[in-house]
Amino acid sequence: MALEPAEPLWQRVPTRMPDGRPVSDFMMLIPRLRQQPPHILQRTLREIDGVLARYRSVVLFADLNLKINTLWVSVRPVPGICLELPAAVKLCVPEAVLIGQPRPQRTWRRR
């Protein structure tokens, strides 16, 4: 995993597969990651890299932004991968949290 300045994420992230299908993606927040001592930070990076390596057949792009403590991952459109892969990251990095849209509020009426 390279640590270097880069263009804005929206310019680097793939949005379509070569066959035109849209790419799936997710973002995880890793609270206070950049504030960790160097040895903890390096261990966390190795853990994340290990998970991504196990899923190399589906991972198209990954970006760890230490400034805002986020991990962005773009993957091939495989059913369930946007839950399975973040769960695998969370097993290795327990403080990681999947960022998503809130579930719609349901109003239940009793009759």
Backbone hydrogen bonds, N-H to C=O, Kabsch-Sander energy under -0.5 kcal/mol:
donor,donor_aa,acceptor,acceptor_aa,energy
4,E,2,A,-0.7
11,Q,8,P,-1.6
12,R,8,P,-0.7
12,R,9,L,-1.4
13,V,9,L,-2.5
17,M,21,R,-3.5
20,G,17,M,-2.3
23,V,15,T,-2.0
24,S,75,V,-2.1
26,F,73,V,-2.1
27,M,99,I,-0.6
28,M,71,L,-2.6
29,L,97,V,-2.9
30,I,69,N,-3.2
33,L,30,I,-1.7
35,Q,32,R,-0.7
36,Q,33,L,-1.7
40,I,37,P,-0.7
41,L,37,P,-2.5
42,Q,38,P,-2.7
43,R,39,H,-1.8
44,T,40,I,-2.5
45,L,41,L,-2.5
46,R,42,Q,-2.2
47,E,43,R,-2.2
48,I,44,T,-2.6
49,D,45,L,-2.7
50,G,46,R,-2.4
51,V,47,E,-2.0
52,L,48,I,-2.7
53,A,49,D,-2.3
54,R,50,G,-1.7
55,Y,51,V,-1.1
56,R,53,A,-1.4
58,V,55,Y,-2.3
59,V,55,Y,-2.1
60,L,74,S,-2.9
61,F,74,S,-1.7
63,D,72,W,-2.6
65,N,63,D,-0.6
65,N,70,T,-3.1
66,L,64,L,-0.8
69,N,65,N,-0.7
70,T,65,N,-1.9
71,L,28,M,-2.7
72,W,63,D,-3.0
73,V,26,F,-2.5
74,S,61,F,-2.7
75,V,24,S,-3.2
76,R,58,V,-2.5
78,V,76,R,-2.1
81,I,78,V,-2.0
83,L,80,G,-1.5
84,E,80,G,-2.5
85,L,81,I,-2.3
87,A,83,L,-1.7
88,A,84,E,-1.9
89,V,85,L,-2.2
90,K,86,P,-2.7
91,L,87,A,-1.7
92,C,88,A,-1.2
92,C,89,V,-0.5
93,V,89,V,-2.8
96,A,93,V,-2.3
97,V,29,L,-2.7
99,I,27,M,-3.1
108,W,106,R,-0.7
